Amino acid sequence: MQLFRELIALLARTPAWVPLILCPALLVAAAVLVTLLGGRRAYPVFAVLFGGAGAVLLACLGTVAETLVYLGLYAVLAALLRCLLFLPRPRRADRSTSRDERIYKQFRGEPLRALPAQEELPAKECCFEEERAVEPPELGHALSLLEKLRKGKLSSSDRLEADALLRTLSALKGRALTAAEQGTVNDCLASVLKLTAKYKL
């Protein structure tokens, strides 16, 4: 209880202008800031905080009647300042542009440079020789031999090889071949000859 009395005595030494002038002035400043910056829900918190601080200080300095008069006048001031919150907030200049325009300005890239004129482009150089197409060989006889082999009694590995040879030669039949494809055809024909010699066709 002694600590409580000491606290009251300490607050009683506060100058009288603090609750009468400083607390209402702080409320006015808070109302103006809340109006300019937004956040209207924060105004009642500031009003109660400054009003309560002023009432406690005045109660320590004077009588209960003076404190009630102070609270009445403070409530009128808080109600008048609350009218500031209904004024429209000033808009920033940045808000005048639409959101899409602001995003476009922020993320647009460097402007494209014009392509150089055709005379400035270097001449095309080919680093690889183009493969010349070879006339297609006659594969009809090899395909007919493979069909006969497939009808015979072949081992499973030879049957798989015959199927693969038939697919490869059928895909290469009747079109001009590159040198690499010509080598593939020669390998396939050699395999066909081995199979026909093995099964005596």
Disulfide bonds with the S-S distance in Angstrom:
none
